[in-house]
Amino acid sequence: MKADEFDKKFDEGGDILDALDLSKAKRTMHDQKRVNVDFPAWMIESLDKEADRIGVTRQSIIKVWLAERLEELAANKALQQASR
């Protein structure tokens, strides 16, 4: 499929997956790196309760909360730099 055909199909909301080789797809800045973190038992219990409540794994909730906090810090830093 030529690029202009691909673009047109995409713009029209067509299915373009058949034209992609997903085996070579990569998400930038999403390489995985394993870390070990020790948490107090009370914190694990609280994490597990919240994870169960919203229907995700402990690992997922930790990732989401850390990502939210890091995004918040980055936004605050950007605001501080803009106000200078």
C-alpha positions in Angstrom: 0.0 0.0 0.0 1.3 3.4 -0.9 1.7 6.1 1.7 -1.1 8.3 0.2 -3.5 5.3 0.2 -2.5 4.5 3.8 -3.1 8.1 4.8 -6.5 8.3 3.1 -7.6 5.0 4.6 -6.5 6.2 8.1 -8.1 9.6 7.7 -11.4 7.9 6.7 -11.3 5.8 9.8 -10.6 2.6 7.9 -8.8 -0.5 9.3 -5.1 0.0 8.7 -3.7 -2.7 10.9 -3.4 -5.2 8.0 -0.9 -2.7 6.4 1.3 -2.6 9.5 4.1 -4.9 10.7 3.4 -4.8 14.4 6.2 -7.2 15.2 8.6 -4.3 14.7 6.6 -1.7 16.6 8.2 0.0 19.6 6.9 2.4 22.2 9.5 5.1 22.8 10.4 5.8 26.4 8.6 2.6 27.5 11.4 0.1 27.9 10.9 -2.0 31.0 13.4 -2.1 33.8 12.8 -4.3 36.8 13.2 -2.7 40.3 12.7 -4.1 43.8 11.1 -2.0 46.4 10.4 -2.9 50.0 7.2 -1.6 51.4 5.8 -1.8 55.0 3.1 -4.5 55.4 0.4 -1.8 56.1 1.2 -0.1 52.8 0.9 -3.4 50.9 -2.4 -4.1 52.5 -3.7 -0.6 51.6 -2.4 -1.0 48.0 -4.1 -4.4 47.7 -7.4 -3.1 49.0 -7.4 -0.2 46.6 -6.3 -2.3 43.7 -9.0 -4.9 44.4 -11.6 -2.1 44.8 -10.8 -0.7 41.3 -10.1 -4.1 39.7 -6.4 -3.9 38.9 -3.2 -5.5 40.1 -1.0 -4.1 42.8 1.7 -3.4 40.2 -0.7 -1.5 38.0 -1.9 0.8 40.8 1.7 1.5 41.8 2.6 2.4 38.2 -0.4 4.6 37.8 0.1 6.5 41.0 3.8 7.0 40.4 3.1 8.2 36.9 0.5 10.7 38.1 2.9 12.0 40.7 5.8 12.4 38.3 3.5 14.2 35.8 2.3 16.5 38.6 5.9 17.3 39.5 6.8 17.9 35.9 3.8 20.3 35.5 4.7 22.2 38.6 8.3 22.5 37.5 7.2 23.8 34.1 4.9 26.4 35.8 7.8 27.5 38.0 10.1 28.0 35.1 7.4 29.8 33.1 6.9 32.3 36.0 10.5 33.3 36.1 
